Amino acid sequence: MYSVDVDISQVVKLSEKVLRKLPYILNDSITEVAKLVVAAEQDQLRKDFTIRKNFLTGRFKILQYSRTSDLTAIVGIDSRVQGAPLLLGFFEEGGVKEPTTGPELAIPITGEAARPSFASSVPTAMLYKNLKISIKVQGHAAIFPGLQNTYLVEGVGVFQRTGKTTELIYAFKRSAPLRPRTHMIELAQTVIRESFARIFNKNFVSELQGST
């Protein structure tokens, strides 16, 4: 009869070290994947939209980082902005843009002074609020002049005089539909599904080699 003695003490010690390190491995892996999701979402936004201001892509970020005590990372749209609410989230399922400071939306007309081209931002001087449209009474009528040779026509929009011509530069609308244009949830799921196992295995092997 043969007997074999196997010393498993080193295996036990290694297992103990790995178990102690496992929360850190998971934390590092979750954070790494979260960053990949953010990068993929920002890249997709640049493809889905005409980005006039870079801050828009930066609104998609890691909202909560994973910790060893709470292995949860949250990625999404940071909608905390000054002024009008950020509408980016509405493009996932669709929605309606409604006025926040008046009865109607002032929509800049592409190709006119408020928005010379589709890709361009509204020049600061031509922002609706900076036109400082006021009300003046002339006889029995009220007129609404503004800066930059502009004037308002109730229920229609804002016009600008340029020489002998007058052009509509803002059109008033009670609301504007926002059709679905993004698939952010689906994209995030795809990135996680394709990358988490690979990244976890890489971090696990690295920790295992460092513990031997």
C-alpha positions in Angstrom: 0.0 0.0 0.0 1.2 3.4 -0.9 0.6 6.6 1.0 1.1 10.1 -0.4 1.4 13.2 1.7 0.5 16.4 0.0 1.3 19.8 1.5 -1.5 22.1 0.5 -0.5 24.9 2.9 0.8 27.0 0.1 -2.4 26.5 -1.9 -4.5 27.5 1.1 -2.4 30.6 1.6 -2.7 31.5 -2.0 -6.5 30.9 -1.9 -6.7 33.1 1.1 -4.8 35.9 -0.6 -7.0 35.6 -3.7 -10.2 35.8 -1.7 -8.9 38.8 0.1 -8.0 40.4 -3.1 -11.2 39.5 -5.0 -13.2 42.6 -4.0 -10.3 44.7 -5.4 -10.1 42.7 -8.6 -13.8 43.2 -9.1 -13.6 46.9 -8.2 -10.8 47.5 -10.7 -12.6 45.4 -13.4 -16.0 47.2 -13.0 -14.3 50.6 -13.1 -12.3 49.7 -16.2 -15.5 48.5 -18.0 -17.4 51.6 -16.9 -14.8 53.8 -18.5 -15.1 51.7 -21.7 -18.9 52.2 -21.7 -18.4 56.0 -21.3 -15.9 56.1 -24.2 -18.2 54.0 -26.4 -21.3 56.1 -25.6 -19.4 59.4 -26.2 -18.1 58.1 -29.6 -21.6 57.0 -30.6 -23.1 60.4 -29.7 -20.7 62.1 -32.1 -22.0 59.7 -34.8 -25.7 60.2 -34.0 -25.7 64.0 -33.5 -24.2 67.1 -34.9 -22.2 68.2 -31.9 -22.1 72.0 -31.6 -20.6 72.1 -28.2 -18.2 69.5 -26.8 -19.7 69.7 -23.4 -22.6 67.6 -24.6 -20.6 64.4 -25.0 -19.0 65.1 -21.6 -22.4 64.9 -20.0 -22.3 61.1 -20.4 -20.0 60.0 -17.6 -19.5 57.7 -14.6 -22.1 59.0 -12.1 -21.0 56.6 -9.3 -17.7 54.9 -9.1 -17.4 51.3 -7.8 -15.9 50.8 -4.4 -14.7 47.6 -2.7 -17.6 48.1 -0.2 -20.1 48.7 -2.9 -19.3 46.9 -6.2 -21.6 49.1 -8.2 -20.8 51.6 -10.9 -23.4 53.8 -12.5 -22.9 55.4 -15.9 -25.4 57.7 -17.5 -26.2 61.3 -18.4 -25.4 64.0 -16.0 -28.4 66.4 -16.6 -27.3 69.0 -14.0 -26.8 72.0 -16.2 -27.7 75.7 -15.9 -30.5 77.1 -17.9 -32.8 74.9 -20.0 -32.9 71.2 -19.0 -30.6 68.8 -20.9 -32.7 66.9 -23.4 -30.1 64.2 -24.3 -32.0 61.5 -22.3 -35.2 62.0 -24.3 -33.5 60.7 -27.4 -33.4 57.2 -26.0 -37.1 56.6 -26.0 -38.4 59.9 -27.6 -40.2 62.7 -26.0 -41.4 66.3 -26.4 -39.5 69.5 -25.8 -41.7 72.0 -24.1 -41.1 75.7 -23.2 -39.7 76.4 -19.7 -39.8 80.2 -19.5 -42.7 81.2 -21.7 -45.7 79.9 -23.7 -43.6 78.9 -26.8 -40.3 77.7 -27.9 -38.1 80.0 -29.9 -36.5 77.8 -32.6 -33.6 79.3 -34.6 -34.1 79.1 -38.3 -31.1 77.4 -40.0 -29.5 79.5 -42.6 -30.3 82.8 -41.0 -28.5 85.0 -38.5 -29.4 83.0 -35.4 -28.0 79.8 -36.9 -26.0 80.4 -40.1 -25.6 76.6 -40.7 -26.9 73.5 -39.2 -23.6 72.6 -37.5 -23.0 76.1 -36.1 -24.0 77.3 -32.6 -26.2 80.4 -32.2 -23.8 83.4 -31.9 -23.8 84.9 -28.5 -25.2 88.2 -29.7 -28.1 86.4 -31.4 -29.2 84.3 -28.5 -32.9 84.9 -27.9 -32.3 86.1 -24.4 -29.6 88.5 -25.6 -31.9 90.2 -28.1 -33.5 91.8 -25.0 -36.9 92.1 -26.7 -39.1 94.7 -25.0 -42.6 96.0 -25.4 -43.5 99.5 -26.5 -46.9 101.1 -27.0 -47.5 103.2 -30.1 -51.0 104.6 -30.1 -53.3 101.7 -29.7 -50.8 99.1 -30.8 -47.9 97.4 -29.0 -44.6 96.6 -30.7 -41.8 94.4 -29.6 -38.4 95.7 -30.7 -35.1 94.0 -29.8 -31.4 94.4 -30.4 -29.6 93.6 -33.6 -32.5 95.2 -35.6 -34.9 92.6 -34.5 -38.6 92.6 -33.6 -41.1 90.1 -32.4 -44.4 89.2 -33.9 -46.6 87.4 -31.4 -47.4 83.8 -32.3 -45.0 83.9 -35.3 -41.4 84.5 -34.2 -38.6 87.0 -34.3 -37.6 88.9 -37.5 -34.5 90.8 -38.3 -34.2 93.7 -40.7 -31.1 93.7 -42.9 -31.1 96.6 -45.4 -34.4 96.4 -47.3 -35.2 92.8 -46.4 -36.7 91.2 -43.3 -36.0 87.6 -42.4 -37.5 85.3 -39.8 -34.7 84.2 -37.6 -36.7 82.5 -34.8 -39.9 80.6 -35.2 -42.3 80.1 -32.2 -43.6 76.6 -31.5 -45.6 75.4 -28.6 -43.6 72.2 -28.5 -41.1 70.1 -30.6 -41.1 66.3 -30.9 -37.9 64.5 -30.1 -37.8 61.2 -32.0 -35.7 58.3 -30.6 -32.2 58.5 -32.0 -29.9 56.7 -29.5 -29.6 53.2 -28.2 -27.5 53.9 -25.1 -28.7 51.1 -23.0 -28.2 48.5 -25.7 -24.7 49.8 -26.4 -23.8 49.7 -22.7 -25.0 46.1 -22.4 -23.0 45.1 -25.5 -19.8 46.7 -24.2 -20.2 45.0 -20.8 -21.0 41.6 -22.3 -18.0 41.8 -24.6 -15.4 43.2 -22.2 -16.1 42.3 -18.6 -15.0 38.7 -18.6 -11.8 39.5 -20.6 -10.9 42.4 -18.2 -11.7 40.4 -15.1 -9.6 37.5 -16.2 -6.7 39.8 -17.0 -6.9 41.4 -13.6 -7.4 38.1 -11.8 -4.3 36.5 -13.5 -2.3 39.6 -12.8 -3.2 39.4 -9.1 -2.6 35.7 -9.0 0.9 36.1 -10.5 1.6 38.9 -8.1 0.6 36.7 -5.1 2.8 33.8 -5.9 
